[in-house]
Amino acid sequence: MNIVHAPTEIAGQMGILCKELRKKGHNVSGYNCFHTYLSYKGDITNTDAWELLKELDFLIDNTDVFHFHNTNTFLQNFEDLPILKEKGKKMVMQHWGSDVRTVKMVKKLNPYPLEPTYYTDSEIHKQLTFISKYIDTAIVQDFEAYHYVKDYYKNIYVLPLACNINDFRVSYPSVNNDNPLIVHAPTNRKFKGSHYVERAIKKIQNKGKFTYKIIEKMSHEKAVSEYLKADIIVDQLLCGTYGMLSVEAMAMGKPVVAFIRDDVREKFPKDLPIVQATPETLADVLLELVQNPKRRHELGKAGRKYVSNYHSAERVTDELVKIYQKL
C-alpha cells in the first residue's frame, strides 16, 4: 500500500508507525506541521502547511490510504475531504484525546475537571460532524478517548500507543536503593495534575527518604535520559487514562503511578501494572513505594513485560494494517 500520515505528530506516534509500516513492505510518508520543544525524532518529514500543499496533487494521485491525525487534514476547514472522497481515496482519522474531549462529556464521565482543550464543545461537534461525513473510520488509543467520538463515526477502532521497545534501555529500580528518585514530567501542568503531585511530595517529605525531580521544557531525547535515572515515575492524575510517558517509562522498567478511571481500566489487559492513585491518595501511594524497593523492582519488571506484550510497534502496526485492509 502507498500510505500517507499527516499533518500532526503526537507523542512520536506518526514516526513510529511510519517506520514500522515500511518494515512491513509498505510505501509510507509522514508529514508533520506541528513543531514543539519535544523535537521527536522519527522517520517523517517536518515541514509546514504551505510546503505540504505544493505536494498535494502528487499525493492525491499516488496514495492509497490517507491517515490523518488530531482532527487535522491538509486544508483549513477540511476542504480537502470532499475532493479525496470524490476520488475514492481511503481515509482514517486518528484522534488523540485533547482534540475531541468536550467539557460536557468530561463532566459526565470524569470525577475531576480538565482544562478545556483547543476547541470549544460546539467547535468539536461541528468538526466531528463534518469529518465523519467523509471519513467513516476513526482510531483512538483507548476507551477514555472512545466516548468522545463514538456517536460520529461508522467504525471506531481502539489501537494502543506504539512503542519501539528496543529503543529504550532497561534500568530496573535497585532493590538496594534507600533514596529513590521520583520523577514527574508534565507537558501541561494543569492537565497532568502537577499541583497535586507537588502537594503529595510536601506531605511525605519528612516521612521517607527520597529525591524529587520535575522535568519540563526538555527535548524528548534529553527527557528520556532523565527518566532512565528514576525509581518512580508519576504520570497524569486527572484524565483517567495513561499516556506515552507511562508507556516509555514501563519500557525502561520503571514503576508508574497514574489515575485510571475504573471504566477505562477494565478495558485494558488485566496485567496492567500501573499503580493507581488519585489526587487524594497520591501521598500514601508514593510513600508506600518509597518504603518498598522490592515492589518498585517488581513493578518495573512487570511494566517492561506489559509494554512488550501490548505496546510493541510491531504488534500495534499489525493491527493498524488490518484496519487499513477493512477501509
Secondary structure, DSSP 8 states (H G I E B T S, - for coil): -EEEEES---TTHHHHHHHHHHHTT-EEEEEE----TT----SSEE--HHHHHTTHHHHHHH-SEEEEETT--SSGGGTHHHHHHHTT-EEEEE--STTT--HHHHHHH-SS-----SS-HHHHHHHHHHHHHH--EEEESSHHHHHHHTTT-SEEEE----B-GGGS------TT-SS-EEEE--SSHHHHTHHHHHHHHHHHTTTS--EEEE--S--HHHHHHHHTT-SEEE--SSSBS--HHHHHHHHTT--EEE-B-HHHHTTS-TT---EE--TTTHHHHHHHHHT-HHHHHHHHHHHHHHHHHHTBHHHHHHHHHHHHHH-
